[in-house]
Each structure stands twice: as C-alpha cells, then as structure tokens.
C-alpha cells in the first residue's frame, strides 16, 4: 500500500451554473488537501487529483452524493507522493477539447466494461481505434490497434478517410480514462459507423480490473508520473529511444522549455544529453536541470492552493 492515491474521473452531465460550481469545488479540494487538474464546463466535470487515502475517500463520497454525478466512476491508483505540484480548477467550454458537433448525453458508443472488452477485442470483426494523441500512443497502445497521427481530438475529422473502409466492422474506441471516447464514438456514429463501442473507464480501468493484457508499452498520463505500467500479464516495450533507437519506455519532456517535446529517451541518452531530444536543444538559455525524471513542474514560488484560489478570484473580479 502506497501512501497516496491518484483519482482519475469524468462525468458528462448538465451543470447549470458552472462558475459557481467551480468556486465551490475549488474550495472543497483545498479543504481536503487535494492537488491536481480539474476542468468544469456546462457539459460536466473532468479531473485528475492526488491526495492521502482518507482525503480521497471523502472527496469521492461528497462528489458521488451530488445527484448530478451519480454515474461518475473513479479510477483509483496508488502512488508514493502527490502526483501534482498545484491545484488548478478551471472553467472551460468543454471538459475535453474536441470541437466535435456531438453531445454524449444524446448519443454515444456502447460502453464495454473491461471484462467485456477483453472478451471482444480479438474477434475477427472487431477493430480497436486509439483516440489519443500521437505522443501518447507512441509509448503504448493495444496490440493491433489503429492509431492516428494527431495532436488532439479536434483533428479526428481529418482522419476519417483512413477508416471509412471499416464501416461494416465492430469499432471499439479507447483512450486513457474514457472521456475522449464519449465524443469520438459519438462522432463515428454521426459519420455512419453503425457498430461503435468504447472501452468504459479507458486503459487505466482495464489495467486495474483486468491486468492490462495485450496493452503494449506504457500509458501516458498527465501528471508527475508521465507514463505508468498497465499490463501485468504480457508486457512488452514498443517504443525506442528518440536519440539512439534502443528499446525504452522512459517518457520525458525535453529539458528545453522552448521545445518541451514529449519523447522516449533511454537512461543513458538522458544523462549524456542533459534530458534533451536534440543537440540544438542544449543551447536553450532557459535549459532546465535534468534530474532523471524528465518531468518539470512549473515554478511554485510560495504557491499554496489557497493563495492560488484567492489569486483566481482576484483576477476574475477585475
């Protein structure tokens, strides 16, 4: 048992007054000593937070007690420390950037629980489609899955020609925690795909509940951990070092802030090249100190979640 928990969650639901809810939610997280990133929009709630087990339990209890979030599911993982340096609770138009003309509350792909996904994924008439960004699937993906060279979900319409010939197949979409697939699967239905499913709870839930079988590599996550192990059954490394080509699944951000590239870099190259993805990056005057992790937290400079909240309130009132 590790001393901290990391919670990953989302819920599409109508939030009538998102600004008010954002303030209330921000204060709740401060009271419970949680750190992380939370997005609130008229269409729902999306977050990853870390904290001590008792604080996380209380947070889950309070959120689930709200009728709007009855259907919300938490993916719970253990970690050695907080997975974040700060607490950000932001108000946005969407809880995942997509610009897709869909509403998951009206129509979305059929949810498959991890156990069902495991049974179906190898069927002849099933195609797995990864809905994550290129840097995410470069370090890990399901065996045999189709991937797109895209930076974010907004680019999905540009890749429809790559899969139109699969309209008569059963399509199963997947992503890290399930949130992107709610809109991606809905978009495929709009495009005329008839048999569209999604892995409910995403790669993370599949790893927790079914051991992650046939997920090759590691799963990219948006916190200090950078990438996590998912497959406890038949793990393999599918990525190679950006510099020397040796097999590695060590995901880093380039130490050059101007570059900040997400790449896989082996331990030797990381140390030899100061955590940079290219020699030109070493000349960056703002080059960050590489400590072996390849994760660079923003400067905190006396930051505390309460001060962050007050600063946000002050900027909104001006």
PyMOL commands that set and color helices and strands:
alter all, ss='L'
color gray80, all
select helices_A, chain A and resi 18-31+53-65+67-69+114-120+134-137+153-162+164-166+179-190+202-210+267-272+279-283+305-317
alter helices_A, ss='H'
color red, helices_A
select strands_A, chain A and resi 4-12+35-41+44-52+75-79+87-91+110-112+126-130+140-142+170-174+196-199+215-217+219-220+227-228+251-253+262-264
alter strands_A, ss='S'
color yellow, strands_A
deselect
rebuild
show_as cartoon
